[in-house]
């Protein structure tokens, strides 16, 4: 039976047709609001009276409809009459009791929390007397019903200072007025000085930011001008590079895979990283190979390659030609194997696995002769295979 339940939404729609019930409902507490919704849900009508009573035996609340009985045969009619000072916990009764307690506290100079209903009832005036009594509180006067409403000043309007100007016998009232105006001006200055200081500080900070932004815009504009000048030169060089790659591809000097890969990395790098390999076109035709070989040796060591002429058949030109193919001679490989000493870089355990205990090694004449002569160097076994 919450406020967001179906019954709560239905009673909110019913309040649109009964403004009086809505006005009473908003002054109730959360517990009374829940009881009000449950009572209304029995008949869904604000004109039907419902009595709520807590049952101690069942530990629940009983909601009973209260019917007004009337007799057409007798002159006397039965009706429900509730006085303001009875014991029922209605909203009007509680309001009347609080009004009596408040007036009793004002007249006797007590706090409202210190006054009880029993104390008011035991007083000579009684609860009803205090509730109907008219008590005037300084600064809070009740106007009569027929009196015209008094216009209240708006909250934005500042109250006029009606305090009289007090000055001694030897002080001119005009001088006192000027002194008061001076004090007022001084107070205004004291109030607005921090605000003015804050405004000046913020304005100065904004001015510095604008100056820095202007200088940054100036630098960016200069960079843009220089970039435009460079971009025109790069545009021409890019067109020549494109023409060169396509020419090499059409002539069969560069495969399409190499052209595509070169174009990818040139685009990504923007020409950075190959400055040392670059030569002008007129010099590259004569010294390009030596130049690139020189710089390639810094990265890739010399492999002692030997170039031999090998006959090839070019499908594009439909003819046979001779091309130099790089190879490495077996003697060079054997020399590198001996000098690098790959076998004896291993530890003693692995070395024993490779050489010691092998009959082909231990009984070899060269090994036996070296041990007989007590040579310090270990004999290295070598094998050379010839193919074809």
C-alpha positions as a Markdown table, in Angstrom:
| # | Residue | x | y | z |
|---|---|---|---|---|
| 1 | Unk | 0.0 | 0.0 | 0.0 |
| 2 | Unk | 2.9 | 2.3 | -0.8 |
| 3 | Unk | 2.6 | 5.8 | -2.4 |
| 4 | Unk | 3.8 | 4.3 | -5.7 |
| 5 | Unk | 1.5 | 1.3 | -5.7 |
| 6 | Unk | -1.6 | 1.0 | -7.9 |
| 7 | Unk | -3.8 | 2.3 | -5.0 |
| 8 | Unk | -1.5 | 5.2 | -4.4 |
| 9 | Unk | -1.7 | 6.2 | -8.1 |
| 10 | Unk | -5.5 | 5.8 | -8.1 |
| 11 | Unk | -5.9 | 8.1 | -5.0 |
| 12 | Unk | -3.6 | 10.7 | -6.7 |
| 13 | Unk | -6.0 | 10.7 | -9.7 |
| 14 | Unk | -9.0 | 11.0 | -7.3 |
| 15 | Unk | -7.4 | 14.0 | -5.6 |
| 16 | Unk | -7.8 | 15.9 | -8.9 |
| 17 | Unk | -11.6 | 15.8 | -8.3 |
| 18 | Unk | -11.4 | 16.6 | -4.5 |
| 19 | Unk | -9.2 | 19.5 | -3.6 |
| 20 | Unk | -10.4 | 19.5 | 0.0 |
| 21 | Unk | -9.2 | 15.9 | 0.5 |
| 22 | Unk | -5.9 | 16.7 | -1.2 |
| 23 | Unk | -5.4 | 19.6 | 1.2 |
| 24 | Unk | -6.0 | 17.4 | 4.3 |
| 25 | Unk | -3.9 | 14.6 | 2.9 |
| 26 | Unk | -0.7 | 16.7 | 2.5 |
| 27 | Unk | -0.6 | 17.5 | 6.2 |
| 28 | Unk | -0.7 | 13.9 | 7.4 |
| 29 | Unk | 2.4 | 11.9 | 8.4 |
| 30 | Unk | 3.6 | 8.9 | 6.5 |
| 31 | Unk | 1.8 | 6.4 | 8.8 |
| 32 | Unk | -1.5 | 8.4 | 8.6 |
| 33 | Unk | -1.1 | 8.7 | 4.9 |
| 34 | Unk | -0.8 | 4.9 | 4.6 |
| 35 | Unk | -3.9 | 4.4 | 6.8 |
| 36 | Unk | -5.7 | 7.1 | 4.7 |
| 37 | Unk | -4.9 | 5.2 | 1.5 |
| 38 | Unk | -6.0 | 1.8 | 3.0 |
| 39 | Unk | -9.3 | 3.4 | 4.2 |
| 40 | Unk | -10.0 | 5.0 | 0.9 |
| 41 | Unk | -9.3 | 1.7 | -1.0 |
| 42 | Unk | -12.3 | 0.0 | 0.8 |
| 43 | Unk | -14.9 | 2.2 | -0.9 |
| 44 | Unk | -12.8 | 4.5 | -3.1 |
| 45 | Unk | -14.9 | 7.5 | -2.1 |
| 46 | Unk | -13.9 | 10.5 | 0.1 |
| 47 | Unk | -17.5 | 10.9 | 1.4 |
| 48 | Unk | -17.5 | 7.6 | 3.2 |
| 49 | Unk | -16.3 | 7.6 | 6.8 |
| 50 | Unk | -13.9 | 4.8 | 7.9 |
| 51 | Unk | -12.9 | 4.1 | 11.4 |
| 52 | Unk | -9.4 | 2.7 | 12.0 |
| 53 | Unk | -8.6 | 0.8 | 15.2 |
| 54 | Unk | -5.6 | -1.3 | 16.2 |
| 55 | Unk | -6.6 | -4.8 | 17.5 |
| 56 | Unk | -4.3 | -6.0 | 20.3 |
| 57 | Unk | -5.5 | -9.6 | 20.0 |
| 58 | Unk | -4.8 | -10.0 | 16.3 |
| 59 | Unk | -2.0 | -7.4 | 16.2 |
| 60 | Unk | -3.5 | -5.8 | 13.1 |
| 61 | Unk | -5.5 | -2.7 | 12.2 |
| 62 | Unk | -9.3 | -3.0 | 11.6 |
| 63 | Unk | -10.9 | -0.7 | 9.1 |
| 64 | Unk | -14.6 | -0.3 | 9.7 |
| 65 | Unk | -17.1 | 1.7 | 7.7 |
| 66 | Unk | -19.1 | 4.3 | 9.8 |
| 67 | Unk | -22.7 | 4.6 | 8.8 |
| 68 | Unk | -24.9 | 7.6 | 9.7 |
| 69 | Unk | -28.2 | 6.1 | 10.9 |
| 70 | Unk | -31.4 | 8.1 | 10.5 |
| 71 | Unk | -35.0 | 7.2 | 11.2 |
| 72 | Unk | -37.9 | 8.5 | 9.1 |
| 73 | Unk | -40.6 | 7.5 | 11.7 |
| 74 | Unk | -39.1 | 9.4 | 14.6 |
| 75 | Unk | -38.3 | 13.0 | 15.0 |
| 76 | Unk | -34.9 | 12.3 | 16.5 |
| 77 | Unk | -32.1 | 11.5 | 14.1 |
| 78 | Unk | -28.9 | 9.7 | 14.9 |
| 79 | Unk | -25.8 | 11.1 | 13.5 |
| 80 | Unk | -22.1 | 11.0 | 14.3 |
| 81 | Unk | -21.0 | 14.2 | 16.1 |
| 82 | Unk | -17.3 | 14.7 | 17.0 |
| 83 | Unk | -16.4 | 17.6 | 19.3 |
| 84 | Unk | -13.1 | 19.3 | 19.2 |
| 85 | Unk | -12.1 | 18.2 | 22.7 |
| 86 | Unk | -12.9 | 14.5 | 22.5 |
| 87 | Unk | -10.4 | 11.7 | 22.7 |
| 88 | Unk | -10.3 | 10.7 | 19.1 |
| 89 | Unk | -7.0 | 11.2 | 17.3 |
| 90 | Unk | -8.3 | 13.2 | 14.4 |
| 91 | Unk | -6.4 | 15.9 | 12.6 |
| 92 | Unk | -8.7 | 18.7 | 13.7 |
| 93 | Unk | -8.4 | 17.6 | 17.4 |
| 94 | Unk | -4.6 | 17.4 | 17.3 |
| 95 | Unk | -4.5 | 20.9 | 15.7 |
| 96 | Unk | -6.8 | 22.3 | 18.4 |
| 97 | Unk | -4.7 | 20.8 | 21.2 |
| 98 | Unk | -1.4 | 22.1 | 19.7 |
| 99 | Unk | -3.0 | 25.6 | 19.4 |
| 100 | Unk | -4.1 | 25.5 | 23.0 |
| 101 | Unk | -0.6 | 24.4 | 24.2 |
| 102 | Unk | 1.1 | 27.1 | 22.1 |
| 103 | Unk | -1.1 | 29.8 | 23.5 |
| 104 | Unk | -0.6 | 28.5 | 27.0 |
| 105 | Unk | 3.2 | 28.5 | 26.5 |
| 106 | Unk | 3.2 | 32.1 | 25.1 |
| 107 | Unk | 1.2 | 33.5 | 28.0 |
| 108 | Unk | 3.2 | 31.8 | 30.7 |
| 109 | Unk | 6.6 | 32.3 | 29.1 |
| 110 | Unk | 7.3 | 28.6 | 28.6 |
| 111 | Unk | 8.7 | 26.5 | 25.8 |
| 112 | Unk | 6.3 | 24.7 | 23.6 |
| 113 | Unk | 8.0 | 21.3 | 24.3 |
| 114 | Unk | 7.6 | 21.8 | 28.1 |
| 115 | Unk | 3.8 | 22.2 | 28.0 |
| 116 | Unk | 1.6 | 19.1 | 28.1 |
| 117 | Unk | -2.0 | 18.6 | 27.3 |
| 118 | Unk | -2.8 | 17.5 | 30.8 |
| 119 | Unk | -1.3 | 20.7 | 32.2 |
| 120 | Unk | -3.5 | 22.8 | 29.9 |
| 121 | Unk | -6.6 | 20.8 | 30.8 |
| 122 | Unk | -5.9 | 21.3 | 34.6 |
| 123 | Unk | -5.7 | 25.1 | 34.2 |
| 124 | Unk | -8.7 | 27.3 | 35.1 |
| 125 | Unk | -9.4 | 28.1 | 31.4 |
| 126 | Unk | -9.3 | 24.5 | 30.3 |
| 127 | Unk | -8.3 | 23.1 | 26.9 |
| 128 | Unk | -11.3 | 24.7 | 25.1 |
| 129 | Unk | -10.7 | 28.0 | 26.7 |
| 130 | Unk | -7.1 | 28.2 | 25.7 |
| 131 | Unk | -7.9 | 27.0 | 22.2 |
| 132 | Unk | -10.4 | 29.7 | 21.6 |
| 133 | Unk | -8.5 | 32.4 | 23.4 |
| 134 | Unk | -7.0 | 35.2 | 21.3 |
| 135 | Unk | -3.4 | 35.8 | 22.2 |
| 136 | Unk | -1.4 | 38.7 | 20.8 |
| 137 | Unk | 2.3 | 38.0 | 20.3 |
| 138 | Unk | 4.6 | 41.0 | 19.9 |
| 139 | Unk | 5.3 | 41.4 | 16.2 |
| 140 | Unk | 2.5 | 38.9 | 15.3 |
| 141 | Unk | -0.8 | 40.6 | 15.3 |
| 142 | Unk | -3.9 | 38.9 | 14.0 |
| 143 | Unk | -6.0 | 41.0 | 11.7 |
| 144 | Unk | -9.8 | 40.9 | 11.9 |
| 145 | Unk | -11.7 | 39.1 | 9.2 |
| 146 | Unk | -13.1 | 42.3 | 7.7 |
| 147 | Unk | -9.8 | 44.2 | 7.7 |
| 148 | Unk | -8.2 | 44.8 | 4.3 |
| 149 | Unk | -5.0 | 42.8 | 3.6 |
| 150 | Unk | -1.8 | 44.5 | 4.4 |
| 151 | Unk | 0.7 | 44.7 | 1.5 |
| 152 | Unk | 3.8 | 42.9 | 2.4 |
| 153 | Unk | 7.2 | 44.1 | 1.1 |
| 154 | Unk | 9.0 | 41.8 | -1.3 |
| 155 | Unk | 12.1 | 40.0 | -0.1 |
| 156 | Unk | 14.2 | 41.8 | -2.6 |
| 157 | Unk | 13.3 | 45.2 | -1.2 |
| 158 | Unk | 15.7 | 46.3 | 1.6 |
| 159 | Unk | 14.1 | 47.6 | 4.8 |
| 160 | Unk | 14.6 | 51.2 | 5.4 |
| 161 | Unk | 16.7 | 52.1 | 8.4 |
| 162 | Unk | 14.2 | 53.7 | 10.8 |
| 163 | Unk | 16.5 | 53.9 | 13.7 |
| 164 | Unk | 16.8 | 57.5 | 14.9 |
| 165 | Unk | 20.0 | 59.4 | 14.7 |
| 166 | Unk | 21.4 | 59.9 | 18.2 |
| 167 | Unk | 24.0 | 62.5 | 18.7 |
| 168 | Unk | 25.3 | 64.6 | 21.6 |
| 169 | Unk | 24.4 | 68.1 | 22.4 |
| 170 | Unk | 27.6 | 69.4 | 20.9 |
| 171 | Unk | 27.2 | 67.5 | 17.6 |
| 172 | Unk | 25.2 | 69.0 | 14.7 |
| 173 | Unk | 22.6 | 66.5 | 13.3 |
| 174 | Unk | 23.8 | 67.2 | 9.7 |
| 175 | Unk | 27.3 | 66.2 | 10.7 |
| 176 | Unk | 25.9 | 63.0 | 12.2 |
| 177 | Unk | 24.1 | 62.2 | 9.0 |
| 178 | Unk | 27.3 | 62.8 | 7.0 |
| 179 | Unk | 29.2 | 60.6 | 9.5 |
| 180 | Unk | 26.6 | 57.8 | 9.0 |
| 181 | Unk | 26.8 | 58.1 | 5.2 |
| 182 | Unk | 30.6 | 57.9 | 5.5 |
| 183 | Unk | 30.4 | 54.8 | 7.6 |
| 184 | Unk | 27.9 | 53.3 | 5.1 |
| 185 | Unk | 30.3 | 54.0 | 2.2 |
| 186 | Unk | 33.2 | 52.5 | 4.1 |
| 187 | Unk | 31.2 | 49.3 | 4.8 |
| 188 | Unk | 30.3 | 49.0 | 1.1 |
| 189 | Unk | 34.0 | 49.4 | 0.2 |
| 190 | Unk | 35.0 | 46.7 | 2.7 |
| 191 | Unk | 32.3 | 44.4 | 1.2 |
| 192 | Unk | 33.1 | 45.0 | -2.4 |
| 193 | Unk | 36.9 | 45.1 | -2.1 |
| 194 | Unk | 37.5 | 41.3 | -2.0 |
| 195 | Unk | 35.1 | 40.9 | -4.9 |
| 196 | Unk | 37.0 | 43.5 | -6.9 |
| 197 | Unk | 40.3 | 41.9 | -6.1 |
| 198 | Unk | 39.0 | 38.5 | -7.2 |
| 199 | Unk | 37.7 | 40.1 | -10.5 |
| 200 | Unk | 41.1 | 41.7 | -11.2 |
| 201 | Unk | 43.0 | 38.5 | -10.5 |
| 202 | Unk | 40.8 | 36.5 | -12.8 |
| 203 | Unk | 41.0 | 39.1 | -15.5 |
| 204 | Unk | 44.8 | 39.1 | -15.3 |
| 205 | Unk | 44.9 | 35.3 | -15.6 |
| 206 | Unk | 42.6 | 35.4 | -18.6 |
| 207 | Unk | 44.7 | 38.1 | -20.2 |
| 208 | Unk | 47.9 | 36.0 | -19.8 |
| 209 | Unk | 46.1 | 33.0 | -21.3 |
| 210 | Unk | 45.0 | 35.1 | -24.3 |
| 211 | Unk | 48.6 | 36.4 | -24.8 |
| 212 | Unk | 49.9 | 32.8 | -24.7 |
| 213 | Unk | 47.2 | 31.6 | -27.1 |
| 214 | Unk | 48.0 | 34.5 | -29.5 |
| 215 | Unk | 51.7 | 33.6 | -29.5 |
| 216 | Unk | 50.9 | 29.9 | -30.1 |
| 217 | Unk | 48.6 | 30.9 | -33.0 |
| 218 | Unk | 51.4 | 33.0 | -34.4 |
| 219 | Unk | 53.8 | 30.1 | -34.3 |
| 220 | Unk | 51.3 | 27.8 | -35.8 |
| 221 | Unk | 50.6 | 30.2 | -38.7 |
| 222 | Unk | 54.4 | 30.4 | -39.4 |
| 223 | Unk | 54.7 | 26.7 | -39.3 |
| 224 | Unk | 51.8 | 26.4 | -41.7 |
| 225 | Unk | 53.4 | 28.8 | -44.1 |
| 226 | Unk | 56.7 | 26.9 | -44.0 |
| 227 | Unk | 54.8 | 23.6 | -44.3 |
| 228 | Unk | 53.0 | 24.9 | -47.4 |
| 229 | Unk | 56.4 | 25.8 | -49.0 |
| 230 | Unk | 57.8 | 22.3 | -48.2 |
| 231 | Unk | 54.7 | 20.5 | -49.3 |
| 232 | Unk | 55.0 | 21.9 | -52.8 |
| 233 | Unk | 58.6 | 20.6 | -53.1 |
| 234 | Unk | 57.6 | 17.2 | -51.6 |
| 235 | Unk | 54.7 | 17.0 | -54.0 |
| 236 | Unk | 57.1 | 17.2 | -57.0 |
| 237 | Unk | 59.5 | 14.7 | -55.5 |
| 238 | Unk | 56.6 | 12.3 | -54.8 |
| 239 | Unk | 55.5 | 12.5 | -58.4 |
| 240 | Unk | 59.0 | 11.6 | -59.6 |
| 241 | Unk | 59.3 | 8.7 | -57.1 |
| 242 | Unk | 56.0 | 7.3 | -58.4 |
| 243 | Unk | 57.1 | 7.6 | -62.0 |
| 244 | Unk | 60.5 | 5.9 | -61.1 |
| 245 | Unk | 58.8 | 2.9 | -59.3 |
| 246 | Unk | 56.3 | 2.4 | -62.1 |
| 247 | Unk | 59.0 | 2.6 | -64.7 |
| 248 | Unk | 61.1 | -0.1 | -62.9 |
| 249 | Unk | 58.1 | -2.3 | -62.6 |
| 250 | Unk | 57.1 | -2.0 | -66.3 |
| 251 | Unk | 60.7 | -2.7 | -67.4 |
| 252 | Unk | 60.8 | -5.8 | -65.2 |
| 253 | Unk | 63.5 | -4.5 | -63.0 |
| 254 | Unk | 61.4 | -4.5 | -59.8 |
| 255 | Unk | 58.6 | -7.0 | -59.1 |
| 256 | Unk | 55.2 | -5.7 | -58.1 |
| 257 | Unk | 55.6 | -7.0 | -54.5 |
| 258 | Unk | 58.7 | -5.0 | -54.0 |
| 259 | Unk | 57.1 | -1.9 | -55.4 |
| 260 | Unk | 54.0 | -2.2 | -53.2 |
| 261 | Unk | 56.2 | -2.8 | -50.1 |
| 262 | Unk | 58.4 | 0.1 | -50.9 |
| 263 | Unk | 55.5 | 2.4 | -51.4 |
| 264 | Unk | 54.0 | 1.3 | -48.1 |
| 265 | Unk | 57.1 | 2.0 | -46.0 |
| 266 | Unk | 57.9 | 5.3 | -47.8 |
| 267 | Unk | 54.4 | 6.5 | -47.1 |
| 268 | Unk | 54.6 | 5.5 | -43.4 |
| 269 | Unk | 58.1 | 6.9 | -42.9 |
| 270 | Unk | 57.7 | 10.1 | -44.9 |
| 271 | Unk | 61.2 | 9.8 | -46.3 |
| 272 | Unk | 62.8 | 9.5 | -42.9 |
| 273 | Unk | 65.5 | 6.8 | -42.3 |
| 274 | Unk | 67.1 | 6.5 | -45.8 |
| 275 | Unk | 68.9 | 9.8 | -46.0 |
| 276 | Unk | 72.3 | 8.2 | -45.9 |
| 277 | Unk | 71.4 | 5.9 | -48.8 |
| 278 | Unk | 70.2 | 8.7 | -51.0 |
| 279 | Unk | 72.2 | 10.0 | -54.0 |
| 280 | Unk | 71.2 | 12.3 | -56.8 |
| 281 | Unk | 70.0 | 10.6 | -60.0 |
| 282 | Unk | 73.0 | 11.7 | -62.0 |
| 283 | Unk | 75.4 | 10.3 | -59.4 |
| 284 | Unk | 73.4 | 7.1 | -58.6 |
| 285 | Unk | 73.9 | 5.7 | -62.1 |
| 286 | Unk | 77.7 | 5.7 | -61.8 |
| 287 | Unk | 78.4 | 5.3 | -58.0 |
| 288 | Unk | 75.1 | 4.0 | -56.7 |
| 289 | Unk | 76.2 | 0.4 | -56.2 |
| 290 | Unk | 79.4 | 1.2 | -54.4 |
| 291 | Unk | 77.5 | 3.8 | -52.2 |
| 292 | Unk | 74.8 | 1.4 | -51.1 |
| 293 | Unk | 77.3 | -1.4 | -50.6 |
| 294 | Unk | 79.4 | 0.8 | -48.3 |
| 295 | Unk | 76.4 | 1.7 | -46.1 |
| 296 | Unk | 75.0 | -1.9 | -46.2 |
| 297 | Unk | 78.3 | -3.1 | -44.8 |
| 298 | Unk | 77.6 | -1.1 | -41.6 |
| 299 | Unk | 74.5 | -3.2 | -40.9 |
| 300 | Unk | 75.3 | -6.5 | -42.7 |
| 301 | Unk | 78.8 | -7.8 | -42.4 |
| 302 | Unk | 80.7 | -9.0 | -45.4 |
| 303 | Unk | 79.8 | -12.7 | -46.1 |
| 304 | Unk | 82.7 | -13.3 | -48.5 |
| 305 | Unk | 80.4 | -13.9 | -51.4 |
| 306 | Unk | 81.6 | -14.9 | -54.8 |
| 307 | Unk | 79.6 | -13.9 | -57.8 |
| 308 | Unk | 79.5 | -16.4 | -60.7 |
| 309 | Unk | 77.8 | -16.0 | -64.1 |
| 310 | Unk | 74.7 | -18.1 | -64.4 |
| 311 | Unk | 72.6 | -18.3 | -67.6 |
| 312 | Unk | 69.0 | -17.4 | -67.1 |
| 313 | Unk | 65.9 | -17.1 | -69.3 |
| 314 | Unk | 63.8 | -13.9 | -69.0 |
| 315 | Unk | 60.2 | -14.5 | -69.9 |
| 316 | Unk | 59.3 | -10.9 | -70.3 |
| 317 | Unk | 61.9 | -10.3 | -73.0 |
| 318 | Unk | 61.8 | -13.9 | -74.3 |
| 319 | Unk | 65.6 | -14.3 | -74.4 |
| 320 | Unk | 68.5 | -15.8 | -72.5 |
| 321 | Unk | 70.9 | -13.7 | -70.5 |
| 322 | Unk | 73.7 | -14.1 | -68.0 |
| 323 | Unk | 73.3 | -12.9 | -64.4 |
| 324 | Unk | 75.8 | -12.8 | -61.6 |
| 325 | Unk | 74.5 | -15.0 | -58.7 |
| 326 | Unk | 76.2 | -14.7 | -55.2 |
| 327 | Unk | 77.5 | -18.0 | -53.7 |
| 328 | Unk | 79.8 | -18.8 | -50.7 |
| 329 | Unk | 82.6 | -21.2 | -51.5 |
| 330 | Unk | 83.0 | -24.4 | -49.3 |
| 331 | Unk | 86.5 | -23.4 | -48.4 |
| 332 | Unk | 85.2 | -20.2 | -46.9 |
| 333 | Unk | 82.6 | -22.0 | -44.8 |
| 334 | Unk | 85.2 | -24.5 | -43.6 |
| 335 | Unk | 87.5 | -21.6 | -42.6 |
| 336 | Unk | 84.7 | -19.9 | -40.6 |
| 337 | Unk | 83.9 | -23.2 | -38.9 |
| 338 | Unk | 87.5 | -23.6 | -37.8 |
| 339 | Unk | 88.0 | -20.1 | -36.6 |
| 340 | Unk | 84.7 | -19.7 | -34.8 |
| 341 | Unk | 85.3 | -22.8 | -32.7 |
| 342 | Unk | 81.6 | -23.6 | -32.2 |
| 343 | Unk | 82.2 | -27.0 | -30.8 |
| 344 | Unk | 84.5 | -26.0 | -28.0 |
| 345 | Unk | 82.3 | -23.2 | -26.7 |
| 346 | Unk | 80.2 | -25.8 | -24.9 |
| 347 | Unk | 80.8 | -26.9 | -21.3 |
| 348 | Unk | 82.7 | -30.0 | -20.3 |
| 349 | Unk | 79.7 | -32.2 | -20.0 |
| 350 | Unk | 78.4 | -31.5 | -23.4 |
| 351 | Unk | 81.9 | -31.6 | -24.9 |
| 352 | Unk | 82.3 | -35.1 | -23.5 |
| 353 | Unk | 79.0 | -36.1 | -25.1 |
| 354 | Unk | 80.3 | -34.9 | -28.5 |
| 355 | Unk | 83.9 | -36.2 | -28.5 |
| 356 | Unk | 85.1 | -38.2 | -25.5 |
| 357 | Unk | 84.5 | -41.9 | -25.5 |
| 358 | Unk | 83.8 | -42.2 | -29.2 |
| 359 | Unk | 86.0 | -44.9 | -30.8 |
| 360 | Unk | 86.1 | -43.1 | -34.1 |
| 361 | Unk | 87.7 | -40.2 | -32.3 |
| 362 | Unk | 89.8 | -41.8 | -29.5 |
| 363 | Unk | 91.4 | -44.3 | -31.9 |
| 364 | Unk | 92.0 | -41.9 | -34.7 |
| 365 | Unk | 95.7 | -41.7 | -35.6 |
| 366 | Unk | 95.8 | -37.9 | -35.5 |
| 367 | Unk | 94.3 | -37.8 | -32.0 |
| 368 | Unk | 96.7 | -40.5 | -30.8 |
| 369 | Unk | 99.7 | -38.8 | -32.3 |
| 370 | Unk | 98.7 | -35.4 | -30.7 |
| 371 | Unk | 98.3 | -37.0 | -27.3 |
| 372 | Unk | 101.6 | -38.8 | -27.6 |
| 373 | Unk | 103.3 | -35.5 | -28.4 |
| 374 | Unk | 101.4 | -33.9 | -25.5 |
| 375 | Unk | 100.0 | -31.1 | -27.6 |
| 376 | Unk | 97.8 | -28.6 | -25.8 |
| 377 | Unk | 95.3 | -27.9 | -28.6 |
| 378 | Unk | 92.5 | -30.3 | -29.0 |
| 379 | Unk | 92.1 | -32.1 | -32.3 |
| 380 | Unk | 89.0 | -30.9 | -34.1 |
| 381 | Unk | 87.1 | -33.5 | -36.2 |
| 382 | Unk | 86.0 | -32.2 | -39.6 |
| 383 | Unk | 84.0 | -33.7 | -42.3 |
| 384 | Unk | 83.4 | -32.4 | -45.8 |
| 385 | Unk | 80.6 | -33.6 | -48.0 |
| 386 | Unk | 80.5 | -33.2 | -51.7 |
| 387 | Unk | 77.3 | -33.2 | -53.6 |
| 388 | Unk | 76.9 | -33.8 | -57.3 |
